[in-house]
């Protein structure tokens, strides 16, 4: 969201209000359930409570709270330099759970301790977070199949989340493989964004060469399909019917 909406890296530059604006746009555009990233709660325990209340009002079905320190936040979990003390993040998670108005809202605890302290410390934190009663656990930054398996083994009976990244040194695991290990939620956080950015970049380069006369660019064969997909996603026929049924534009 930060990259698409503000052209900013995900290194702790956005506040609750900015994130809530983006979440509101997502919630308005779909009736699908979604997970909202609450980062570290954007401050102390008061801010955590406000984050949960705000995200719930916007329609988030689950809220993720992490232990990576905001002042040293890194985009890639394995690059995390510092995580909050266990007592601090434990209090935040307890406040997050207590702040819910809807018992169906899930609180997912994310630990970035892998990058800062190693896998053993990350698993230890995840186990303690689970004992607090959170609804799910996400151990971020895992790089090897064996590490995914080890986390699942230590956290049997816990609802586990996993993230699979393209263009990184993480294994490309299928949802079926992760499900067999014990993971119940699998996300592909960068797949759509990276592919879209790569295609847009190549298209802009081609149009630039077309403009300066160094190379002729031709319409992409999938352009008509892309137009139809976009029209369907925007529900253009609904708006056209509304206009027609009411006498057209005034």
Residue pairs with C-beta under 8 A, 6 or more apart in sequence:
1 19
1 22
1 23
1 37
2 8
2 9
2 10
2 13
2 14
3 9
3 10
3 193
4 193
5 18
5 21
5 22
6 13
6 14
6 18
8 14
9 75
10 73
10 75
11 73
11 74
11 75
12 39
12 70
12 71
12 73
15 42
16 42
16 43
16 47
16 50
16 51
16 54
19 36
19 37
19 39
19 42
20 54
20 55
20 58
23 36
23 55
23 58
23 60
24 58
26 34
27 34
27 58
27 59
27 60
33 61
33 62
34 59
34 60
34 61
34 62
35 60
35 61
35 62
35 63
35 64
35 106
35 108
35 187
36 55
36 58
36 60
36 62
36 63
36 64
37 64
38 48
38 51
38 52
38 55
38 63
38 64
38 65
38 66
38 96
39 65
39 66
39 70
39 73
40 65
40 66
40 67
40 68
40 69
40 70
40 73
40 84
40 92
41 47
41 48
41 51
41 65
41 92
41 96
42 48
42 51
42 70
45 91
45 92
45 95
48 65
48 92
48 95
48 96
48 99
49 95
49 96
49 98
49 99
51 63
51 96
52 63
52 96
52 99
52 100
52 105
52 107
53 99
53 101
55 63
56 63
56 100
56 101
56 102
56 105
60 105
61 104
61 105
61 106
62 105
62 106
62 107
62 108
62 135
62 136
63 96
63 105
63 106
63 107
63 108
64 108
64 109
64 110
64 138
65 89
65 92
65 93
65 96
65 107
65 108
65 109
65 110
66 109
66 110
66 111
66 112
66 140
67 83
67 84
67 89
67 109
67 110
67 111
67 112
67 113
67 125
68 74
68 77
68 80
68 82
68 83
68 84
68 112
68 116
69 81
69 82
69 83
69 84
71 82
72 80
72 81
72 82
73 80
74 80
74 81
74 115
76 115
76 141
76 168
77 112
77 114
77 115
77 140
77 141
78 114
78 115
78 141
78 143
79 115
80 112
80 113
80 114
80 115
80 116
80 140
80 141
81 115
81 116
82 116
83 89
83 111
83 112
83 113
83 116
83 117
83 125
84 92
86 125
86 128
89 109
89 111
89 125
89 129
90 128
90 129
90 132
93 107
93 109
93 129
93 132
93 134
94 132
96 107
97 107
97 132
97 133
97 134
100 107
106 135
106 136
107 134
107 135
107 136
108 134
108 135
108 136
108 137
108 138
108 161
109 126
109 129
109 130
109 132
109 134
109 136
109 137
109 138
110 137
110 138
110 139
110 140
110 161
111 122
111 125
111 126
111 129
111 137
111 138
111 139
111 140
112 122
112 140
112 141
113 121
113 122
113 125
114 121
114 122
114 139
114 140
114 141
114 142
115 141
119 142
119 147
119 150
119 151
122 139
122 141
122 151
123 139
123 150
123 151
123 154
123 155
126 137
126 139
126 151
126 154
126 155
126 158
127 154
127 155
129 137
130 137
130 155
130 158
135 159
136 158
136 159
136 160
136 161
136 184
136 185
137 155
137 158
137 159
137 160
137 161
138 160
138 161
138 162
138 163
139 151
139 160
140 163
142 148
142 151
142 162
142 170
143 169
143 170
143 171
144 171
145 171
145 173
148 162
148 171
148 173
148 178
148 181
148 183
149 181
151 160
152 160
152 181
152 182
152 183
153 182
155 182
156 182
159 184
159 185
160 182
160 183
160 184
160 185
161 183
161 184
161 185
161 186
161 187
162 173
162 178
162 183
162 185
162 186
162 187
163 186
163 187
163 188
163 189
164 170
164 171
164 172
164 173
164 178
164 186
164 187
164 188
165 188
165 189
165 190
166 172
166 188
166 190
166 191
166 194
166 195
167 190
167 194
175 186
178 186
179 186
203 220
206 215
206 217
207 217
209 215
209 217
210 216
210 217
220 226
231 237
243 249
